[in-house]
Amino acid sequence: MRPKGAKYRFILKGRMIRLLVLFIGLGCAGLLAEEAVAPIIITPSEVAAQVGKVVTVRGKVEGQKTSKSGHTYLNFGGRYPNHVFSCYLSAKNFLEPIPSFEGKEVEVTGLVTMYQDKPQIDVSALSQIRVLEEEGSQGSPAKNPAEPSS
């Protein structure tokens, strides 16, 4: 004969296991859903409408400046103070000097915030910045001379 209350402990134990499995399942589903959502790619002039969102901005770095305190700023859509968007790289996150991105076409991914009435992304790792290939190397492949032209 079972002691009084053993039946209820068994039922509670079963419910706890079901809840644990449910929470683990929901957690995995959330991770999969998060990975499936890729940031949208926008131009520097479109960033202001995306405040609070994680986006990828594709554009040419018009100016790069490192302050006396070691912070680096990448400006897009014009040189400072006429830029439309900037990236802020805090000195505390980078022990090595920041490479030059000025004049290069890049993609920067991160959370858009506003600073002094202009949109910006705080870059905490260089992996958030991807330099795109030069336009000349992305052209169409040369025709094979052995192929007849149509």
C-alpha positions in Angstrom: 0.0 0.0 0.0 1.3 3.5 -0.9 1.8 6.1 1.7 -0.8 8.8 1.7 0.1 11.6 -0.8 2.4 9.4 -3.0 -0.1 9.5 -5.8 -0.1 13.3 -5.8 3.7 13.6 -5.7 3.8 11.3 -8.8 1.3 13.5 -10.6 3.2 16.7 -9.7 6.5 15.1 -10.8 5.0 14.3 -14.2 3.7 17.8 -14.6 7.0 19.3 -13.7 8.7 17.1 -16.4 6.2 18.2 -19.0 6.7 21.8 -18.1 10.5 21.4 -18.3 10.2 19.8 -21.8 7.8 22.6 -22.9 10.2 25.3 -21.8 13.2 23.6 -23.4 11.2 23.2 -26.6 10.1 26.9 -26.6 13.7 28.0 -26.0 15.0 26.0 -28.9 12.2 27.3 -31.1 13.1 30.8 -30.1 16.7 30.3 -31.0 15.8 28.8 -34.4 13.4 31.7 -35.1 16.1 34.2 -34.2 18.7 32.6 -36.5 16.2 32.6 -39.4 15.6 36.3 -39.3 18.4 38.0 -41.2 18.9 41.8 -40.8 17.5 43.9 -43.6 20.1 45.6 -45.8 19.5 49.4 -46.2 21.4 52.4 -47.4 22.8 55.1 -45.1 19.9 57.5 -46.0 17.4 54.9 -44.8 18.9 54.2 -41.4 17.0 56.9 -39.5 13.7 55.1 -40.1 15.1 51.9 -38.5 15.9 53.1 -34.9 15.7 50.3 -32.4 16.2 47.6 -35.1 19.1 45.4 -36.0 20.0 46.2 -39.6 22.8 45.9 -42.1 23.8 49.2 -43.7 25.6 49.1 -47.0 27.5 52.2 -48.1 30.7 54.0 -48.7 32.7 55.3 -45.8 33.0 59.0 -46.6 35.2 59.8 -43.5 37.0 58.1 -40.7 38.3 59.9 -37.6 39.9 58.7 -34.5 39.6 61.0 -31.5 42.4 61.8 -28.9 40.6 59.4 -26.6 40.9 56.6 -29.2 37.3 56.4 -30.3 36.8 55.9 -34.0 34.0 57.2 -36.1 33.0 56.0 -39.6 30.8 58.5 -41.4 28.5 57.7 -44.3 26.5 59.9 -46.7 29.0 62.8 -46.3 31.9 63.9 -44.1 31.4 65.1 -40.6 29.3 67.1 -39.7 27.3 66.7 -42.9 27.0 62.9 -42.7 23.7 61.1 -42.5 24.8 58.0 -40.5 27.8 57.0 -38.5 29.4 54.0 -36.7 31.0 54.5 -33.3 33.9 52.2 -32.3 34.7 52.6 -28.7 38.4 52.5 -27.7 37.7 50.1 -24.8 36.6 47.4 -27.3 39.6 47.5 -29.6 43.2 46.9 -28.4 44.6 47.0 -31.9 44.4 50.0 -34.2 41.3 50.2 -36.3 42.0 49.5 -40.0 41.2 52.3 -42.5 37.8 51.9 -44.1 37.7 55.4 -45.6 36.7 55.3 -49.3 35.6 51.7 -49.1 32.2 50.1 -49.7 31.2 48.2 -46.5 28.4 46.5 -44.8 27.9 47.2 -41.1 25.5 45.2 -38.9 24.1 46.3 -35.6 21.4 48.0 -33.5 20.5 51.5 -34.7 20.4 54.2 -32.1 20.3 58.0 -32.3 23.1 60.3 -31.2 22.9 64.0 -31.5 19.9 63.7 -33.9 21.7 61.3 -36.2 21.4 57.5 -36.5 24.4 55.4 -35.5 25.5 51.9 -34.8 27.8 51.1 -32.0 30.4 48.6 -33.3 31.9 46.4 -30.6 33.7 44.0 -32.9 35.3 44.3 -36.3 33.3 41.2 -37.3 30.3 43.7 -37.6 32.0 45.4 -40.5 32.4 43.6 -43.8 34.4 45.2 -46.6 32.8 44.5 -50.0 34.9 43.5 -53.0 36.0 46.2 -55.3 33.4 46.9 -58.1 35.9 45.9 -60.8 36.3 42.4 -59.4 32.6 41.7 -59.3 32.0 42.2 -63.0 30.7 39.6 -65.3 33.1 36.8 -66.2 35.0 37.2 -69.4 33.6 35.2 -72.4 35.4 32.0 -73.3 37.0 32.7 -76.8 36.1 29.1 -77.8 32.3 29.8 -77.3 30.5 31.1 -80.4 28.8 34.4 -80.0 25.1 34.5 -80.7 
